[in-house]
Structures are given as structure tokens and as C-alpha cells.
Amino acid sequence: PLSYTLLKNILPIGAAMILETADQQILMEERGKVEIPGKYHPAPAGGCETREWRVFPEPFRCIKGEAWEETAMLPGTDYGDVTLLGLARDRTEGFNPVFTYHSQTQLELKKVIEKAQSIAPEAAEHQRLFGVPANAEGLLQFCQQNQEKIIGNGLGELLVYGNYKFGPAWLSLARQ
């Protein structure tokens, strides 16, 4: 049945971290083997790994696990406190709602990418990692110019972050 197919392929809730680097970049990935190949999405990201309806997912634990799996970064060592910013939901591609988190690292983007490519257990999930400016103008421009390339819930996550970081006026501009 359809419900089984959806549960098998789409986790009920996902998690993504907007990770700001020391050189003021947001870590992004071009998806590879998972979800929709070729689409852009904030990294790290993944599902709250429970397909058993009786088991409650642990959202903060799952995003920290994804950070290790995709970037080989550890909380407290490689990045600071993790803050829950909100929830994003895509109704066209990703379907599942996604907890949107934020954290900062003292590492520059180049070092984060090198670390991910050298030792992250699931680095092959993405085709490539890249940065997006973590300033109001740069983020808005990236979202506008790449709207079709960003997976829907990834765009929602960037909008949640933009609202958090730059305020409602920025979000209003982004929605135009």
C-alpha cells in the first residue's frame, strides 16, 4: 500500500543544520544518492532514524549523528551549541517536515569540506559540498537564483534561518 511505500522511503520527520563557518559561509550539499540527486540542501541533513511508530525520535541526537556521518564533525569540539530554529515543510518533493537547527563552527569552509571528504562515514551521500554566503544579501541572492535547484524543504530551511538571522523584513523580500 501507499502508506508502506511512503514510510519505507520517507522518514516521518527530518533534521537539517544550518552550519555557519568561521569565514561566514553556510555549508550546503548537492545531493547524490539520497532524496533527489542534483538538488541543493543545507548540510548536514537526514532523518530522525525511526521507522517504528511506537518509538519517539530524538531530534537533537539525530542531527548531531548526521553531522558526524556527513561531515565528521563532533559537537563541542567542531561546532558549538545547536539551536532549534523552527520547522520547514516541502509539499512537492521532500514531503516530510524538517526540524531546522543552527550552529557555528570555528573552522573555515575549506577545512570543513576537507574533513568531510577525508573521514566522514557517509560523505558519498552528496556529490559535492559548497558554501553560500551567511549574510542577508548573499543568502537572498542564492535562494532567488537557485530556487529550482534547492530541494523544497531545503529552501524552507534557508528561509527559516534567514528569518531568524535577518528578521521578518528579509523573509518578506525572500517571498517576493
C-alpha positions as CSV (number, residue, x, y, z in Angstrom):
1,P,0.0,0.0,0.0
2,L,1.0,3.6,-0.5
3,S,1.4,4.2,3.3
4,Y,4.0,1.5,3.5
5,T,5.9,2.8,0.4
6,L,5.9,6.3,1.9
7,L,7.1,5.2,5.3
8,K,9.8,3.0,3.7
9,N,11.2,5.8,1.6
10,I,10.4,9.0,3.5
11,L,11.1,9.3,7.2
12,P,8.3,11.0,9.2
13,I,10.5,13.8,10.3
14,G,13.8,15.1,9.1
15,A,16.5,17.3,10.5
16,A,19.0,19.8,9.0
17,M,21.6,22.0,10.5
18,I,22.4,25.4,9.1
19,L,26.1,25.4,9.9
20,E,27.9,28.7,9.7
21,T,31.6,28.5,9.2
22,A,34.3,30.9,10.6
23,D,34.5,32.6,7.2
24,Q,30.8,33.3,7.2
25,Q,29.6,30.6,4.8
26,I,26.6,28.2,5.2
27,L,27.5,24.6,4.4
28,M,25.4,23.2,1.5
29,E,25.5,20.0,-0.4
30,E,24.5,18.9,-3.8
31,R,22.5,15.7,-3.1
32,G,23.9,12.4,-4.5
33,K,22.5,9.0,-3.7
34,V,19.7,10.1,-1.4
35,E,16.5,12.0,-1.9
36,I,16.6,13.9,-5.1
37,P,20.0,13.7,-6.8
38,G,21.4,17.0,-8.0
39,K,19.3,19.2,-5.7
40,Y,20.9,21.6,-3.2
41,H,20.3,21.2,0.5
42,P,21.8,22.5,3.8
43,A,24.3,20.1,5.2
44,P,24.3,18.1,7.4
45,A,20.8,16.7,7.0
46,G,18.9,13.5,7.4
47,G,16.0,11.7,9.0
48,C,15.3,11.2,12.6
49,E,16.0,7.5,12.2
50,T,13.0,5.7,13.5
51,R,10.5,3.9,11.3
52,E,8.8,2.3,14.3
53,W,5.7,4.4,15.1
54,R,5.9,3.5,18.8
55,V,9.4,4.9,19.1
56,F,9.7,8.7,19.6
57,P,12.6,10.2,17.6
58,E,15.3,12.2,19.5
59,P,15.7,15.3,17.3
60,F,18.8,16.8,18.8
61,R,20.5,13.5,18.9
62,C,19.7,12.7,15.3
63,I,21.1,16.0,13.9
64,K,24.3,15.5,15.8
65,G,24.6,12.0,14.4
66,E,24.0,13.4,10.9
67,A,26.8,15.9,11.5
68,W,29.2,13.1,12.2
69,E,28.0,10.9,9.4
70,E,28.2,13.6,6.7
71,T,30.9,15.9,7.9
72,A,32.9,14.1,10.6
73,M,32.2,17.0,12.9
74,L,31.6,16.5,16.6
75,P,29.5,18.7,19.0
76,G,31.5,20.7,21.4
77,T,34.7,20.0,19.5
78,D,34.0,21.1,15.9
79,Y,30.8,23.2,16.4
80,G,29.1,24.9,19.2
81,D,25.6,24.8,20.7
82,V,22.8,23.6,18.5
83,T,19.7,25.7,18.5
84,L,16.3,24.6,17.1
85,L,15.1,27.5,14.8
86,G,11.8,26.0,13.5
87,L,10.2,23.6,11.2
88,A,10.2,23.6,7.4
89,R,7.9,21.5,5.2
90,D,8.0,20.9,1.5
91,R,4.8,19.8,-0.2
92,T,6.3,18.9,-3.6
93,E,9.5,16.9,-3.3
94,G,10.7,16.0,0.2
95,F,7.2,15.8,1.8
96,N,8.4,15.2,5.3
97,P,8.7,18.2,7.7
98,V,12.2,19.0,8.8
99,F,13.5,20.4,12.1
100,T,15.8,23.3,11.2
101,Y,18.8,23.7,13.5
102,H,21.6,26.2,13.6
103,S,25.2,26.0,14.9
104,Q,28.5,27.7,14.2
105,T,32.0,26.3,13.8
106,Q,35.4,27.9,14.2
107,L,36.6,26.1,11.1
108,E,36.6,27.7,7.7
109,L,34.6,26.2,4.9
110,K,37.6,24.7,3.1
111,K,38.6,22.9,6.3
112,V,35.0,21.6,6.9
113,I,34.9,20.2,3.3
114,E,38.3,18.6,3.6
115,K,37.3,17.0,6.9
116,A,34.1,15.7,5.4
117,Q,35.7,14.3,2.3
118,S,38.5,12.6,4.2
119,I,36.8,10.8,7.1
120,A,33.0,11.2,7.1
121,P,31.4,7.8,7.0
122,E,28.5,8.9,4.7
123,A,30.2,11.6,2.7
124,A,29.2,9.8,-0.5
125,E,25.6,10.8,0.1
126,H,26.4,14.1,-1.6
127,Q,28.0,14.9,-4.9
128,R,29.7,17.9,-3.5
129,L,29.8,20.3,-0.6
130,F,29.9,24.1,-1.1
131,G,29.3,27.3,0.7
132,V,26.6,30.0,0.5
133,P,27.3,33.5,2.0
134,A,25.8,33.8,5.5
135,N,24.8,37.4,5.0
136,A,21.4,38.8,4.1
137,E,22.2,39.8,0.6
138,G,24.2,36.7,-0.4
139,L,21.7,34.3,1.0
140,L,18.8,36.1,-0.6
141,Q,20.6,36.1,-4.0
142,F,21.5,32.4,-3.7
143,C,17.8,31.5,-2.9
144,Q,16.5,33.6,-5.7
145,Q,19.0,32.4,-8.3
146,N,18.8,28.7,-7.4
147,Q,15.2,28.2,-6.4
148,E,14.7,25.4,-8.8
149,K,17.9,23.6,-7.7
150,I,17.2,23.7,-4.0
151,I,15.1,20.9,-2.7
152,G,11.8,22.3,-1.3
153,N,12.4,21.6,2.4
154,G,16.0,22.9,2.0
155,L,14.6,26.2,0.7
156,G,12.3,26.3,3.6
157,E,15.2,25.7,6.0
158,L,17.1,28.6,4.4
159,L,14.1,30.8,4.8
160,V,13.7,29.8,8.5
161,Y,17.3,30.6,9.0
162,G,17.0,34.0,7.2
163,N,14.1,35.0,9.3
164,Y,16.0,34.0,12.4
165,K,19.2,35.8,11.4
166,F,18.0,38.8,9.5
167,G,14.4,39.2,10.6
168,P,10.9,39.4,9.1
169,A,11.8,42.1,6.5
170,W,14.3,39.7,5.0
171,L,11.8,37.0,4.9
172,S,9.3,39.3,3.2
173,L,11.8,40.1,0.5
174,A,12.6,36.4,0.0
175,R,9.0,35.6,-0.5
176,Q,8.6,38.0,-3.4
